[in-house]
Amino acid sequence: MQFGIFYEHQLPRPWQEGAEHKLLTEALEQVELADRLGIDYAWEVEHHFLEEYSHSSAPEVFLAACSQRTKTIRLGHGITLMPPGYNHPARVAERIATLDLVSDGRVEWGTGESSSRIELEGFNIEYEAKRAMWMEAVRESASMMAANPYPGYAGAYFSMPMRNVVPKPLQKPHPPLWIACSNRDTIRLAAKLGMGALTFAFIDPAEARQWVDEYYTIFKTECEPIGRAVNPNIAMVTGFMCHEDSATALARGLEGFQFFGYALGHYYITGSHMPGRFDVWEDFQRHRAQMQSPNAGCIGSPEQIRVTLAQFEAAGVDQVIFIQQAGRNRHEHICASLELFADQVLPEFKERHAARAQRKAEELAPAVARALSLIPPLPEPAEVPPVDSYPVLMRKAGVPIERPSGPSIGESLGLVTPDE
């Protein structure tokens, strides 16, 4: 089993001058540390307008910064919002490929839709159409990374002419694809489409086994890939804080994990938010006493965390992702927690991982081959028409071109003569 760290960039009110700068600086230091310690993945969300809950609206910028400070940790979009109102599919393909190049091929391409009104309507995205938008955009972005040239597309939610989308990613045909999953229906969809399942349901190990078994059964029998490759994996997100004394771990990590869940519920389920005015942290504190505490997940002593993780491992989970930067969790506690985990818990799981991954690869080989055989070949255009520059287009159309005063750029560089 492998391990990741997870970032929303949470910043509860009240906000002090420089707080966002400090938040991102500390997060970069944490990712650097995680890389040195042997943590396998760093995952970064994309959210918009979710004050306090997530100040991570440009994950590609943060992950690019991480790429230059680290050597081996994989850099996960957890996730890229795919409806074209958020991100045009060609821009997704360009950004993912560029990040893959500057990171030496370490990108994991997580995808999703969002379901919060404050985000969707902020970008004029229709709630009822967001799944169809996601399907269209993921399929076409994947093709853009592999096709040379991309033949163009006229769809329900975006259209573009033939273009060669560059650069191309280092990982061929594109980085591993994932989808954010908050329920079993989405996990089933991930398996059917050949995508990794990033699960955010905070389930316990016993329930995880059911989800894992169902995912791999569907992958083996029903997979029709949405991308140009498959990525059969299940990752699960859980709370995290490690200390020799379990009571200290709870004191340092539980409130932040509770705030994570409360703020998520505020924006997605229960809240009425006033942008720039509503204080989510204060509201959380007012209601905290009556809240039912979530499963603490991996908040505890090294031995408690080892037992929990061994149960996830036995259930077939491929990766556990730790929510460590949540609420007002302190930077020094997060770093100390990661160091203790890496020293006392991580080594035995790393020792078992290679053999486990080999067994899994052998077991899934027939299913992977079956799924890959269903990917249609990239279309070969019968012809690639030229795209005339505007002056050429206007000349061909017989439209007079009004000459600007002074020499053109081409004339100034000596590339053309004035009568050209």
N, C-alpha and C positions, 0 to 999 in steps of 0.2 A: 504494500500500500504506500501511496505517496501523500505529500502534505503541501498545503498552500496557505497563504495568508491573504486576507480579503480587505479591501478598502472601499468605504463609502465616503471617506473624509467627513466624518461627523463633527459638527461644531455647535454645541448647545449655547444658547444665549445665557448671560449677556456677552456681547462681543467686545473685545478690547482691540485697540489699534494694533495692527500687525498680526492679529490672531490667525488669519488665513495663511499668511506667509509662514508663520511658525508651524502650523498644522502640516503644510506640504513639505517643509524642510524636515520635520521629524519623520514623516512618512517615508521620505527618501532614505533617511538614515536607517529606518527599520528594514526597508527592502534590502539595502546594502548588507546589513547584519544578517538577514535571513539567507542571503546568497552565500555569505561566508560560512554560515552554520550548516548548509546543506539542505535547506528547505527547497522544495522542488518548483513551486509556482508562486507568483504574486498576481492576484486578480484585482482588477480595477473596474468599478461600475461606470455607467453613463446615466446620469440623471440631470434633470433641469428643473430649476425653481423650487426644489425641495429643501427649503431653508432648515438648517440645523441637522436634518436627517442625512443630507448628502450634498456636499459642495464639490462634486466631481462631475463637471459638465464637459470637460475636455480630456477624457482618459488617454487619448493618443499622445497628448503632450506629456502627461505624467509618465506614461510607460516609456516614451522615448527618453526622458531623463533617466529613468531606471536603467534603460538599456546601456547607457554609457557609464553607469556606476557599478555594474554587475557583470558576471562572467558566465554563469551557468543557469541561474534561475529562469524558468520560463515565464513569459509575460502574457498574462491572460486578460483579454477584454471580457469582463464579466458583468455587463455585456455591451455590445454595440447595438444601439437602437436602430432597427432596420427600416421601418416605414419611411418612404422617401421624403415625407415632410420634415423628418429629423435630419436625415442624411441621404443625399442622392446616392444610388447604388454605385455609380462610377467613383464618387468621392470615397466611399467605403473601400472599394477595391484598391484605389490609389494609396489610401492611408495605411491599410493593413499591409500591403506589399512593401511600402517604404519602411514601416516599422520592422517588418521581417528582415529587410536588408540591413538596417542599421543595428539590429540586435543579433546578427549572424544566425538567423533562422530560429528564433526562440518564441515566436508568437503563437498563442492559442486564440482562435477567433470565435469568441462567444457572441451569440446573437439573441435578440429578444424584441418585444413590442412595447413594453410598459402598459400599465393599466390604470395609472392615476389620471384623474381628470385634469389636474393642474398642469401636467405635462402634455397630454394629448391635445387638449384644446388650446394650449399655448402655441402649438404648431399647426393648428387647424387640421388635426387628424381625427377622422371619424372612428368612434369606438367600435362600431359594428364591422368596420372594414379592416381593422388593424392586423388581424391574423392573415387575411388574404394579401395585404400589403407586405407583410413579413415574408410570406412564402415566395412571392414574386421577386422581392428584392434580394433575398438570400440566394436563390437559384441563379439570378442574373449576375450578381456580384461575383459569385464563384466562377461562372463562365468567363467573365471579364478578365479574371486573373490568369486563366488558362488559354484563352483564345488569342490568335494572332492573324488577322485582327478580329475584334468582336463584331459580329455581323449586324449589330443594331437590334432594336426591340421596339415594338409598339404594343404596349400592354394596357391593363386597366388603370394602373396607378402611376406609371412613368413611361416615357418613350424617349429614345435617343437614336440618332443615325449611326451607321457603321463608323467605328473608331478603333484604333489600337490603344487600349488602356495600358499605360506604362507608369511606373516600372512594374515588372513582374516579381512576385515574391521569390525568396530563396527556397522555401519549402514548396515542392511541386506535388500536385498542381496548385495547391493553396494551403495555408495553415489549417490545422485541425479545427473542425467545426463543432460548436456546442450550441445548445439552446437553454435558456433559463427556464426552470421547471418549478412551479409552486404547487402542483397537484399531480395525481397519477395519470390524468388524461394527457398532460404535456409530456410526461415521461414515456408514455406509450407512443406519442407522436415522435419523440426523439429517436426511439428505437426504429420506428417505421422509416424514418428519413435518414438513418445512418449517422446520427449526430450524437455527440457526448451530451449527457444530461447533467446540467448544473442545478442541483436541487436545493431549494431555499425553504424547505418545509420544516426543518429542525426536528426530524423524526428520530426515534430511538432505534437502537440496533435491531431489535426484534422486528419492528415494522420495516426497517431498511431491507431486511432479507426478502420480504415479499416484493418490494419495489424492484430490487435487483433481479430476482428470479423472473419477474414479468418482463422487465426490460430485455434481458438476454434471450428469453424465449421468443419474443416478438422480433428481435434483431435477426435471429437465426432463421426465422420462417417467413417474415413479411417485409423485410427491408427493401425499399426502393430509394436509393440515395437522392437527396436533393442537391448535393454538391458533386464535385468531381472525384471524391474519395470518401471513405467512411472513417468514423472515429468512435468505435464502441467502448464507451467509458461512462462510469457514473461517479460523480463527485458530490459530496454532501457538505453543507455549510453548518457550522456549529459554533457555540461560544467557546472562548478560550482564555484562560489565565492559569499559569502554573507557578506554584510556590510549594516549598517543602511542607509548610503548614497549610492544610486545606482551608481553615477558617480565614487565614490571610488571603488566600487565593479568592475566596468568595467575596471578602471585603473589597478587594481590588478590582474584581471583574464582573460581579453579578449585576450591579446597578447599571453599568454600561450596556450589558447584554439586554437587560430589561428595557432600557431606553431605546435600544435598537428596535425591539419589537413594538414598543409603544408608538414611536415616531412613524414606523412603517404603517401601523394601523391607522394613525391619524391621517396620513395622506391617501391611503388606499381604501379604507373601510369606514372609519367612524368620524373623521374630523370635518370641521368647517373652518377652512384656513383663510386668514386675512393676510395677503402678501405684505411683507415688510412690517407687520404689526403683531401677529400672533406669536406668543412665546411658547414653543412646544416643550421646552425643558421645564418651565414653571408649571405648565399643565400636567406634565408627567409627575412632578413632585406632588401635586395636589391629589393625584389619583393613585400614587404608588402603593399606599398602604392597603388599598382594597384590591390590588392586582394579584392574580394568581401567578406565582413565580414560575418561569419557564423551566424546562429541563436544563440543568446547568451545563449539560454537554461536557466539554473538556475544561471546566473550571474546577481546579482542585489540586491535589498533590500529584507528583509524578506517578506514583503507584495507581491512584484513582484514574488518572488519564490513560495510563497504560492498559488498564482493564477495559475501559470504555472503547479505546481504539482497537484492541484485540477483538472485541465483539463486532465492531464494524468490519474489520478485516475478515473475520469468519463469515460475515454476512455477504461478502463479495464486493464490498465497496472498493472502488479503485483509488479514490482520493478523498481525504478529509481536509476541508478548508476552514481555517480558524478566523473567526471574527474577534480580533484583538483590539482594533482601534474603534471603540464604540463609546458613546456618551462622553464622560469625562475621564475615561481611563488614561492614566498618566504614561508619558513616553518612557520614563525610566523603568516603570513596572512592566511595560510591554517588552522592552529589550531584555530585562532580567528574566522574564518568563520564557522568552524564546531561547535564551542561552541555557536555562535549566532544562527545558524540554529537549534541546539538541544534545545535551550532555547525558541525560538519564533515560530518555524514552526513545528518541529517534533511531539510535544505532541498530537496535534489534529489528525494527521494521524495515530499515534499509537493507539489512542483511538478508531478509526473506524476500525482498521485492523482486529481484532478478529472476529467481526460480519461479515465483508465482506468475510473473509476466510472461515467462516462456511457456508455462503450462496453459495460460489463457490464450496465447497466440496460437498454439497448436490446436486447442479445442475449437477456436473460432475460425480457423483457416478456411474450412469449406464454406462457412456462411459468408465470410468476407469475399471469397472468390465469387460466390453466387451473386452477392450484392454488386460488386464491381462490374460483373457481366451485364448488369441492367442499366449501367450508365450509358446514355446514348453518345455516339461520337460527336465531337464538336463540329458544327457545320462548316464546310469549306465553301466560301463564297465563289460563285461562278465567275464573278469579276469584282475588282476593287476599283470603283470609280474615283477619279480625282476629286479633291475638294479644292476648288479654286479660291484663291485669296479674293477679297472684295474687289480690288481694282481689276483683276482679271475677269471676275464675274461680270462687272459692270461693262468692261470693254466688249465681252462676248454678247452682252445684251444690248449693246449700242447706246448705253447710257453715258452721256458726257461726264467726265470727271473734272470737277472744279479744282484747279491746281492751287495749293496753298502757297502763300508767299514764302520766299526763301527756299533753299535746297532741301530735298527730301533726305531721310536718313541714309538711303542707298547712295544718293549722290555725294553726301558728306563723307561717306566711307570709301568713295571711289568704286563702288560696285556696279553702278549704272550711270549712263550719261543722261543729261537733261532731256534729250528727245526720246528716251526710253520710258 
